[in-house]
Amino acid sequence: MCREKHVHAAGRRPIEGRERFPVDFLPTGIYRPARCLRTTVEALRGTGRDPDQVIFEVVETGAVEEREHLRTILGYYRDNGFGVALDDLAAGYSGLALRAGLDPDRVRIDREIVGRAPESEGHADVCRAVIDCAHERGREVLAEGIETEAQRAS
């Protein structure tokens, strides 16, 4: 129900250019994608949005234990024309292995990594590696918590 309410808000919010409307979800709450997500997909179609204007973002990726189940969920969204994203990449367990195995359309670099990048060459290296890998695959990158010019430059 929460996803559907959020989705109905998508129909009222203007989206410009390449911007995408994000819909966060917890994979642990989806048992059978074709059944559990059918109403969400129908609600999105009812908003008049093109599927490529919507991106489903996995949150709490650190808790993902069944990668194949997550791959099935993301496949369902992709099969219906929507984008998929991973939240907090490079934080804890979610890391680069999960990104490589799922090949999301968008990755979001964790704010702790971004925040420490100006003072830590190791954190800056992680940011650059994530950005380079994503761009080589034609994927979007978002960095959480950029508050200073030094963080943006890192």
C-alpha positions in Angstrom: 0.0 0.0 0.0 2.9 2.4 0.8 4.5 1.8 -2.6 1.1 2.5 -4.3 0.6 5.7 -2.4 4.1 6.8 -3.3 3.5 5.9 -6.9 0.3 8.0 -7.1 2.4 11.0 -6.0 4.6 10.4 -9.1 1.7 11.3 -11.3 1.4 14.7 -9.6 5.1 15.6 -9.5 6.7 17.1 -12.6 9.7 15.3 -13.9 12.1 17.1 -16.2 14.8 16.0 -18.6 16.6 12.7 -17.6 15.3 12.9 -14.0 13.6 9.7 -12.7 11.0 9.3 -10.0 12.5 7.1 -7.3 10.5 4.3 -5.5 12.4 2.8 -2.6 11.7 -0.8 -1.6 12.9 -3.5 0.8 13.5 -6.8 -1.0 12.7 -8.7 2.1 9.1 -7.6 1.8 8.6 -9.1 -1.6 8.2 -12.9 -1.7 7.0 -13.5 -5.3 7.7 -10.5 -7.5 5.1 -11.2 -10.2 2.4 -11.4 -7.6 3.6 -8.8 -5.0 4.6 -6.1 -7.4 1.8 -6.4 -9.9 -0.3 -3.7 -8.2 2.7 -1.4 -8.0 3.4 -1.7 -11.7 -0.3 -1.2 -12.5 -0.4 1.9 -10.3 2.6 3.3 -12.0 1.1 2.7 -15.4 -2.0 4.4 -14.2 -0.1 7.6 -13.5 0.7 8.1 -17.2 4.4 8.0 -16.5 6.7 6.2 -18.9 8.4 3.3 -17.2 11.8 4.8 -18.0 10.9 7.8 -15.8 10.7 5.6 -12.7 13.6 3.9 -10.9 13.1 1.3 -8.2 15.8 1.6 -5.6 16.8 -1.2 -3.2 17.3 0.1 0.3 19.0 -1.8 3.1 21.2 -3.7 0.6 23.4 -4.7 3.5 20.7 -7.1 4.6 20.4 -8.8 1.3 21.2 -12.4 1.9 19.4 -14.0 -1.1 21.0 -12.3 -4.1 19.2 -14.6 -6.6 15.9 -13.4 -5.1 16.9 -9.8 -5.4 18.0 -10.5 -9.0 14.5 -11.9 -9.7 12.9 -8.8 -8.3 15.1 -6.4 -10.3 14.5 -8.5 -13.4 10.7 -8.1 -12.9 11.0 -4.4 -12.7 13.4 -4.3 -15.7 11.1 -6.6 -17.7 8.3 -4.0 -17.1 10.6 -1.1 -18.4 11.6 0.4 -15.1 15.1 1.3 -14.0 16.7 -0.3 -10.9 19.2 1.2 -8.4 21.2 0.2 -5.3 21.4 2.5 -2.3 24.5 3.1 -0.2 27.0 1.4 -2.5 30.4 0.9 -1.0 28.9 0.8 2.5 29.4 -2.5 4.4 28.2 -5.7 2.8 26.5 -4.2 -0.2 29.8 -3.2 -1.8 31.1 -3.7 -5.2 30.4 -7.4 -5.4 26.7 -6.8 -5.1 26.8 -4.0 -7.7 28.8 -6.3 -10.1 26.3 -9.1 -9.7 23.2 -7.0 -10.2 24.4 -4.4 -12.7 21.9 -1.6 -11.6 21.0 1.4 -13.7 22.0 3.7 -10.9 24.3 3.4 -7.9 24.3 5.7 -4.9 27.6 6.1 -3.0 27.2 6.1 0.7 27.6 9.5 2.5 30.3 8.2 4.8 32.5 7.3 1.9 31.8 10.7 0.2 32.3 12.6 3.4 35.7 11.1 4.2 37.0 11.3 0.6 38.7 14.7 0.9 40.8 13.5 3.8 41.3 9.9 2.9 42.9 8.8 -0.3 41.4 5.3 0.2 37.9 6.7 0.4 38.6 8.9 -2.6 39.8 5.9 -4.5 36.6 4.0 -3.7 34.5 6.9 -5.0 36.5 7.1 -8.2 36.4 3.4 -8.8 32.6 3.3 -8.3 32.1 6.3 -10.6 34.5 4.9 -13.3 32.9 1.4 -13.3 29.4 2.9 -13.5 30.2 5.3 -16.3 31.9 2.6 -18.3 28.6 0.7 -18.2 26.6 3.8 -19.0 25.1 3.9 -15.5 24.1 6.8 -13.3 25.9 7.7 -10.1 24.6 9.7 -7.2 26.8 10.6 -4.2 25.1 11.2 -0.9 25.9 14.1 1.3 28.1 16.3 -0.8 28.2 19.5 1.2 31.5 21.0 0.3 33.5 21.8 -2.8 36.3 19.4 -1.5 33.8 16.5 -1.3 32.5 17.3 -4.8 36.1 17.4 -6.2 37.0 14.1 -4.5 
